[in-house]
Amino acid sequence: MRGATHAKWAACAAAVVLAATACGGGGSDSGGGGGEGIISSSWGDPQNPLEPANTNEVQGGKVLDMIFRGLKRYDPKTGEAKNMLAEKIETTDSQHFTITLKDGWKFSNDEPVTAQSFVDAWNYGADVSKKQNNSPFFSDIVGYSDVHPASGDPKAKTMSGLVVKDPKTFTVALKEKFSTWPETLGYQAFSPLPKAFFTDHDGWLKKPVGNGPYSVDSYTKGTGMKLRKWDAYTGADKAVNGGVDLKVYTDNNTAYTDLISGNLDLVDDIPAQQLKNVKNDLGDRYINQPALIIQTLTFPLYDPKWSKEGMEKVRIGISMAINRDEITKQIFKETRTPAKDWTSKALGDKGGFSATACGEACSFNPTEAKKLIDSVGLPGGKVTLTSNVDTGSHREWMDAVCNSINNALGEGPVCTVNPVGTFADFRNQQSSYKLAGPFRSGWQADYPLIQNFLEPLYFTGASSNYGKFSNADFDKLIDEANRESDTAKATAKFQEAEKILAAQMPSIPLWYQNGSAGHSERISDVELNQFSVPVYDQIKVS
């Protein structure tokens, strides 16, 4: 999805008016949840309204994961894609699929979930006129180019590769074989939508209606969102609490302070400044575990200064000038691991992680870094790093990266930081291709496949390819890997594609990020899934 752009936080005790459960949250507000208690959790405003096909960042995705369920769902412990609304997904050729739904599923407005609910949602997501960020996730379906042409007006309103057979069954025809396509269907872009989404779109955006264990009670931008347990939910993963109050913070240190002082129940991004204290502060209420997240710096290859011939030497040189070992130890205190490839160590070797993919280009070598950079020269003689700084301790590590680059070059402050105040502002600049230098572009996986770390970010025209990298050989290898029915052979193809990234360095792998969280004594059974998102529906309130 979603760049791992954890934008969280706004002050609670510091006078931000938030939800009615008081600043720490809970109390007895059952909101239809049977009185089990309400959890208060840190959050950040999503970049866009919460349409499933338009949300490709963490904060919006966090809500969609609570209010929607799709054909598949990724097991919170193993990451395995298990059938949710799908009774079965059948194919004989990895190109034509028949999907049968389970009985009894409804949206929280009591509307039944049918095959048409999925087909209408997917056609909406693909429609070029709707300007949905996740449109490329539907590009494998026959007829996508008719509803989403590269230029000009659409030739059709629906994709011919989607056909409803009956209320419980629809078929999908893909343009080419895609052996792991069913495994992608747990991603939120593939969620079903109720008729109300289309008949009263503005009303739906103000108060989204889904089919998950929670329903949206209220949302005030800049303040927070209240979600309440939906008692009529039919899934096996019913919420064991009464609901969740997501509270907007613009400073994760403030959120941490509120947690320690008893004014907040859950923080799911421990700030770097607090890592030295967190074990003493929280004891076994501190969670630190591997996650499917990588932090990167992406180059704006839409800018000729960074994409001209020979600039790959400079990009590789900048990578070699970064002392990942020192930064992860000094700033992140064992919550980050220096990156060796463009995926995640949490995938494991069988899943496609490679400790050798980046090779020397990801090893700290200031002498070689200076040689490579000097051979071509930095554009304008300097480099500026950009990120939002309201969360994730991004200012700290960007300063450290610049210091490392400046020390390697030995020429004074050629590297500087461009801090952007809010996540939403940063994302808007990033997605409109307005950044003139390397920018933060971490990635939190949408599903636990190596394909998801490569295709959405580096395939030509892909949904999250914000640097506009384009390489025909890379695209060819990705297509071949997707068509490969043998998992081991497909993984090898993806890893071969990574070699092109190592040679071109469109994005610098920095470190793999753990999921980190802390919680109050009044809640228990707090776990993070493989994507580092709290499993809210299983948290108990005392």
ZATORGU-921443 format. One record per residue (C-alpha): residue in one letter; x, y negated, z negated. Coordinates in steps of 0.05 Angstrom, whole numbers, plus 5000, padded with zeros to 4 digits. Each point is the difference from the previous one (the first is absolute). Layout:
! ZATORGU-921443
AXYZ/...
***
This chain:
! ZATORGU-921443
M500050005000/R502149544979/G506749734985/A501750164930/T498749294984/H497750044929/A496849334989/K497250004930/W498949554942/A496949304972/A499749804929/C494950244953/A502049744932/A502849405036/A493049745014/V497750335064/V492650134993/L499050745014/A495050554991/A495050054944/T503650574964/A504749474970/C507249975017/G501950694979/G494650345024/G495650524983/G495149904947/S493350345009/D498049725068/S497550635034/G497449675063/G496050635016/G505950434981/G496850324939/G504049614948/E506650355012/G503849344998/I503149535050/I507449995019/S503549335013/S505550045051/S504749505034/W498749865074/G501149505056/D495149715051/P499850405065/Q502349655063/N493550135036/P492850194985/L499450734981/E498250325066/P503450685003/A502749905070/N502649314983/T503650154934/N507350215007/E502949754934/V500350284930/Q495149564962/G494250075048/G501750745008/K499650094925/V492749795000/L498250405062/D502850624966/M495049904944/I493849855042/F501050455060/R501050745014/G501850265070/L500450655036/K506250184962/R503249764935/Y507350054978/D500850404937/P502549514946/K505250494975/T502550355063/G498149535056/E496850585038/A494549785048/K493850384975/N493049995030/M495449504966/L493949845042/A502450485054/E497250714994/K504750205056/I504349705055/E500950495057/T504350005062/T502950515049/D504949535034/S501949444951/Q496749515047/H492550134995/F497050034931/T493150174972/I498649694932/T494550264955/L497849614938/K498050264932/D492849914976/G497749514948/W504649405009/K497049304995/F502249284997/S498749624935/N494049665034/D496950695006/E501250055075/P502350695022/V507050095028/T499350315069/A504350145061/Q497549345028/S502849654938/F507050225021/V499249895075/D497249304991/A505549814951/W505550265046/N497249655061/Y499649354960/G507250084977/A502450115071/D496049425031/V505049465021/S494849454987/K499650194926/K507549864991/Q501250574951/N507250094975/N499450765002/S497450055071/P506250385024/F498250584954/F494350155049/S504449945062/D500950755007/I492550085015/V497750055072/G496849345021/Y503949564952/S502949595057/D493049865025/V497949674935/H506949734983/P503449795065/A506949694999/S497049405035/G493449785027/D493050194978/P498050694974/K497050485051/A495850364948/K497249904930/T501550714976/M505550515010/S498050575046/G504150494958/L495149954942/V493550385007/V494750114947/K497050705006/D495249984941/P499749644933/K505450454971/T504450105061/F504249595048/T505650155048/V506549635013/A504150035064/L507149744996/K504049755059/E505650504985/K501450564951/F501149754929/S501050604955/T499949634934/W494349535018/P495250314949/E505149854945/T499549265015/L492549984986/G500849864926/Y502349305018/Q494949474983/A499449735071/F496150635017/S494749884946/P492650035018/L495849384999/P492649914982/K494949685047/A499949404953/F507149845022/F497549865070/T493149714985/D502349514946/H507549955010/D500949354961/G496150274941/W504050655002/L506649624999/K497849624938/K498250644964/P502750625037/V495950644998/G503750665003/N499250734982/G505350084946/P499750094925/Y499649254988/S495749445027/V501849265003/D496449604947/S503149315015/Y506149675031/T502749304991/K506149835042/G505849784957/T496850294937/G498450735008/M495250565018/K495450424957/L498850725022/R495150454963/K499150754999/W494850235050/D495950514962/A497050315063/Y506750165031/T500050725024/G507550145006/A503950444953/D504449414979/K494849624961/A502549414959/V501050184926/N499949274980/G494749465008/G503849585049/V506149585016/D501049254994/L505549815049/K503149344977/V504049565046/Y506949804977/T504949555035/D505850204955/N501250734981/N503849774938/T493649684975/A496350645012/Y505350394961/T499549514943/D492450094999/L501050754998/I504749974941/S495549524962/G493950445010/N496549555050/L500650495059/D499550755006/L504150165062/V505849715039/D502250405061/D506249615019/I504949894942/P504049375014/A507550085006/Q501249514943/Q496350474953/L503350665020/K505249944946/N494549954948/V494550435027/K501850664968/N500549684931/D493649605012/L495750575026/G503350664985/D496250565034/R495049495027/Y505249825052/I499750385067/N505950035048/Q499650515057/P502050075073/A495149725050/L499049985075/I502749295004/I506149695034/Q502349284997/T502949715064/L502249365033/T497249925070/F503049575055/P495549555042/L501750305067/Y494749565032/D505249454990/P505250035056/K505449784951/W499350664963/S498450465059/K505149805053/E505050515023/G505450154949/M496049764940/E499250724976/K507349934976/V497949414956/R493950364974/I504250614982/G505349544970/I494949684954/S497850694978/M507150194983/A501049364961/I494650194950/N502450354936/R493950434989/D503150404943/E501549394958/I493349665013/T495850614983/K504050124936/Q500549284975/I493149755018/F495550605005/K502650454944/E498850685033/T493449825032/R503149955069/T504850455039/P504549755057/A496850185067/K503350485048/D494650015053/W493549665022/T495250474963/S499650184926/K503950474956/A493250224972/L498550345066/G505350514986/D504550345051/K494250425028/G495749395007/G505249645042/F504549614951/S507249975025/A505849794957/T504349895062/A495449645049/C502749304987/G507150244989/E505549474993/A495249455019/C496850064931/S506650064963/F503149394966/N506149815041/P501349254996/T506250035044/E496450345058/A493849564987/K504149375011/K503350285062/L493450185032/I496649344983/D506049585022/S500350385066/V493449685021/G498349484948/L493949854958/P494649605036/G501449284982/G505550244953/K495150214946/V494750504978/T493749864960/L496250544963/T492549914989/S495150334952/N494349834954/V502549914929/D493750074959/T501150734987/G504850585006/S506149624974/H501549825072/R503649354984/E505050374956/W502050515052/M500049515058/D504849564962/A504350614986/V499950215073/C502149305022/N505649994949/S502450675027/I499949755072/N503449354982/N505550364961/A501150475058/L500749445050/G504049554953/E497649385034/G495549664949/P492550034997/V498350235071/C494350424971/T494349634966/V493150194974/N493349735025/P495150154944/V492650015018/G495449864941/T494550515012/F499350685031/A494249775044/D504049425029/F506050445013/R495750535035/N496749475043/Q506849745023/Q502550715011/S493950235039/S500049375044/Y507450095017/K502249334972/L506150234961/A506749795028/G504650474961/P500050684966/F493950114957/R497750504948/S496050555031/G499750584951/W495450575016/Q495350414956/A497950625039/D492850075023/Y500950765001/P505850454981/L502950145070/I506649765030/Q495949775059/N496849474956/F506749694982/L502149935072/E494249915050/P496049444966/L506349584989/Y504550115061/F495850275057/T498849475054/G493849604982/A498650394936/S495549724946/S505649814951/N505649885049/Y500849284976/G507149945027/K497550205070/F505450535010/S499150365066/N504150595026/A497550475055/D504350584976/F497549924929/D492749995024/K501250625042/L502850404941/I494149794956/D495050225053/E503750675008/A500150114925/N492549874995/R498650515054/E504450534968/S495950554965/D506050284963/T501049574937/A507550114996/K501049815073/A495649394992/T504049774939/A506550095039/K497249555056/F498249474950/Q506950034970/E503049945069/A496049365008/E503149744935/K506850045034/I497649455047/L498149574940/A507050114972/A503149765065/Q495449405008/M498549824927/P493349645012/S498850074926/I505150094943/P498350564951/L501449734930/W497450494947/Y494650504984/Q495349734948/N497250394942/G492949904976/S500349654933/A494449834953/G498449874927/H493650054962/S496749824934/E498550484943/R492549965013/I500550395066/S502950695014/D500950515056/V503349455042/E503450275062/L502749725065/N498850365066/Q505650115050/F498749305028/S501249694930/V492649804994/P496650154933/V494950565002/Y494849544970/D494250495000/Q503550484953/I502349494948/K496550084933/V498349434953/S500150134925/
***
